[in-house]
Amino acid sequence: MSVNPSEPVALAQALAQALALALALALAQAQAQAQAQALALALALALALALALALAQAQAQAQAQAPGSGSGSGSGSGSGSALARLWLWLWLWLWLWLWRSGLEAVARAKARARARARARARARARARARAEPSQSRARPEPEPEPEPEPEPEPEPEPEPEPEPEPEPEPEPEPEPEPEPEQSYLLRKLLN
C-alpha cells in the first residue's frame, strides 16, 4: 500500500486553521480586556500552533521519505492521522474554553463597571447632601417682613339721646258746683 502524503498535510492545514482562529480570538480578547491571563493564553496558542505545524510537517516528510512495506506505511499513516485528530480535538476544546473564559471575563468587567458607577453615584449623593447644609448656613437669613400697622379702631358711635318724655296732660279742673238757686232754676228749665 502506497503512502498518501496528502492526508497528514490536509489534517495539518485544518489544525493550523483552527489554531489560527483560536489565536485571533484570544488576541482580540486580550486587546479588549487588557488582561494578562488572556494575553498569556494567546501566546500559548501561538506556541502550540508553531509546534503543531512543525510536527505535521515532520510527520509528512517522514512518511513520504521512509520506504517500507504496505503494512508499515499503513500503520504509520493511521498513527499520524490519529495524532493529528487528537491535536485538532485538543485545540478545539482549548478554543472553546478560552471563548467561555472570555465571556466570563467580559461579564465580570461589566459587573465591576456597574459597581463603580453605583459607588460614584453614591459618593456624589453624599457630597451633595454634605454641601446643602453648609450652603444653608452660609446663606444670610432673610430679614423679617415689617408687621403691618394696626388699623385704627373705629370711633364708637354716639349713643342716641333719649327722647324727652311727653309732658303729662293737665287734669281738667272740676266744674264748680252750682249754687242752690242756680240749680233750682236749671231744674225748672229742664222740666
C-alpha positions as CSV (number, residue, x, y, z in Angstrom):
1,M,0.0,0.0,0.0
2,S,1.5,3.3,-1.1
3,V,1.8,6.3,1.3
4,N,-0.6,9.1,0.7
5,P,1.3,12.2,1.9
6,S,-1.7,14.5,1.2
7,E,-3.7,13.2,4.2
8,P,-1.5,14.4,7.0
9,V,-0.8,17.6,5.2
10,A,-4.6,18.2,4.9
11,L,-5.1,17.5,8.6
12,A,-2.2,19.7,9.5
13,Q,-3.7,22.5,7.4
14,A,-7.1,22.1,9.1
15,L,-5.4,22.1,12.5
16,A,-3.4,25.2,11.6
17,Q,-6.6,27.0,10.5
18,A,-8.4,26.1,13.8
19,L,-5.4,27.2,15.8
20,A,-5.1,30.4,13.8
21,L,-8.7,31.2,14.5
22,A,-8.3,30.5,18.2
23,L,-5.2,32.7,18.3
24,A,-7.0,35.5,16.6
25,L,-9.9,35.3,19.1
26,A,-7.5,35.2,22.0
27,L,-5.6,38.2,20.8
28,A,-8.9,40.1,20.3
29,Q,-10.0,39.3,23.8
30,A,-6.6,40.3,25.2
31,Q,-6.8,43.7,23.4
32,A,-10.4,44.2,24.5
33,Q,-9.9,43.2,28.1
34,A,-6.2,44.1,28.6
35,Q,-5.8,41.2,31.0
36,A,-2.6,39.3,31.5
37,Q,-4.4,35.9,31.5
38,A,-5.9,36.4,28.1
39,L,-2.5,37.5,26.7
40,A,-0.8,34.5,28.2
41,L,-3.3,32.2,26.6
42,A,-2.8,33.9,23.2
43,L,0.9,33.4,23.5
44,A,0.5,29.7,24.5
45,L,-1.8,29.2,21.5
46,A,0.8,30.8,19.2
47,L,3.5,28.5,20.5
48,A,1.2,25.4,20.2
49,L,0.4,26.5,16.6
50,A,4.1,26.6,15.7
51,L,4.7,23.2,17.4
52,A,1.7,21.6,15.6
53,L,2.8,22.9,12.2
54,A,6.3,21.6,12.8
55,L,5.0,18.2,14.0
56,A,2.7,17.8,11.0
57,Q,5.4,18.8,8.5
58,A,7.9,16.4,10.1
59,Q,5.3,13.5,10.0
60,A,4.5,14.2,6.4
61,Q,8.2,14.3,5.4
62,A,8.9,11.1,7.3
63,Q,6.0,9.3,5.8
64,A,6.9,10.5,2.3
65,Q,10.6,9.6,2.6
66,A,10.5,6.4,4.6
67,P,10.4,3.2,2.4
68,G,8.6,0.3,3.9
69,S,6.1,-2.4,3.5
70,G,2.5,-1.7,2.9
71,S,1.5,-2.7,6.4
72,G,4.2,-0.4,7.9
73,S,3.2,2.5,5.8
74,G,-0.5,1.9,6.6
75,S,0.2,1.8,10.3
76,G,2.3,5.0,10.1
77,S,-0.4,6.8,8.2
78,G,-3.0,5.7,10.7
79,S,-1.0,6.7,13.7
80,G,-0.2,10.1,12.0
81,S,-3.8,10.8,11.2
82,A,-4.9,9.7,14.8
83,L,-2.3,12.1,16.3
84,A,-3.5,14.9,14.1
85,R,-7.1,14.3,15.1
86,L,-6.0,14.3,18.7
87,W,-4.3,17.6,18.3
88,L,-7.3,19.0,16.5
89,W,-9.8,18.0,19.2
90,L,-7.4,19.2,21.9
91,W,-7.1,22.7,20.4
92,L,-10.8,22.9,19.6
93,W,-11.5,22.2,23.3
94,L,-8.9,24.8,24.3
95,W,-10.5,27.3,22.0
96,L,-14.0,26.6,23.5
97,W,-12.6,27.0,27.0
98,L,-10.9,30.3,26.0
99,W,-14.1,31.6,24.5
100,R,-16.1,30.7,27.6
101,S,-13.5,32.3,29.9
102,G,-13.5,35.4,27.7
103,L,-17.3,35.7,28.1
104,E,-17.0,35.3,31.9
105,A,-14.2,37.9,32.0
106,V,-16.4,40.3,30.0
107,A,-19.3,39.7,32.3
108,R,-17.1,40.3,35.3
109,A,-15.7,43.5,33.8
110,K,-19.3,44.8,33.2
111,A,-20.3,44.0,36.7
112,R,-17.2,45.8,38.1
113,A,-18.1,48.8,35.9
114,R,-21.7,48.9,37.1
115,A,-20.4,48.6,40.7
116,R,-18.0,51.5,40.2
117,A,-20.8,53.6,38.6
118,R,-23.1,52.9,41.6
119,A,-20.2,53.8,44.0
120,R,-19.6,57.1,42.1
121,A,-23.3,57.9,42.2
122,R,-23.5,57.2,46.0
123,A,-20.4,59.4,46.5
124,R,-21.9,62.3,44.5
125,A,-25.1,61.9,46.5
126,R,-23.2,62.1,49.8
127,A,-21.2,65.1,48.7
128,R,-24.4,66.9,47.6
129,A,-26.0,66.1,51.0
130,R,-23.0,67.5,52.8
131,A,-22.9,70.6,50.7
132,E,-26.5,71.5,51.2
133,P,-26.3,72.2,55.0
134,S,-23.2,74.3,54.6
135,Q,-24.9,76.4,51.9
136,S,-27.9,76.8,54.1
137,R,-25.6,78.0,56.9
138,A,-23.7,80.4,54.7
139,R,-26.9,81.9,53.2
140,P,-28.0,85.0,55.2
141,E,-31.3,84.7,56.9
142,P,-34.0,86.8,55.2
143,E,-35.0,90.0,57.1
144,P,-38.3,89.6,58.8
145,E,-41.0,91.5,57.0
146,P,-42.3,94.6,58.9
147,E,-45.5,93.9,60.7
148,P,-48.5,95.8,59.2
149,E,-49.6,98.7,61.2
150,P,-52.7,98.0,63.2
151,E,-55.8,99.6,61.7
152,P,-57.3,102.4,63.8
153,E,-60.2,101.2,65.9
154,P,-63.5,102.7,64.7
155,E,-64.7,105.5,66.9
156,P,-67.7,104.4,68.9
157,E,-71.0,105.7,67.5
158,P,-72.6,108.4,69.8
159,E,-75.4,107.0,71.8
160,P,-78.8,108.4,70.7
161,E,-80.1,111.0,73.1
162,P,-83.2,109.8,74.9
163,E,-86.4,111.2,73.6
164,P,-88.0,113.7,76.0
165,E,-90.9,112.1,77.8
166,P,-94.2,113.7,76.9
167,E,-95.5,116.1,79.5
168,P,-98.5,114.8,81.3
169,E,-101.7,116.5,80.2
170,P,-103.1,118.8,82.9
171,E,-106.0,117.3,84.7
172,P,-109.3,119.1,83.9
173,E,-110.3,121.3,86.6
174,P,-113.5,120.2,88.3
175,E,-116.6,122.2,87.4
176,P,-117.7,124.4,90.2
177,E,-120.8,123.1,91.9
178,P,-123.8,125.3,91.0
179,E,-125.2,127.3,93.7
180,P,-128.6,126.3,95.1
181,E,-130.5,129.0,93.3
182,Q,-129.0,128.2,90.0
183,S,-129.7,124.5,90.5
184,Y,-133.3,125.3,91.2
185,L,-133.6,127.3,88.0
186,L,-131.9,124.7,86.0
187,R,-134.3,122.0,87.2
188,K,-137.2,124.2,86.3
189,L,-135.9,124.8,82.9
190,L,-135.3,121.2,82.4
191,N,-138.7,120.3,83.4
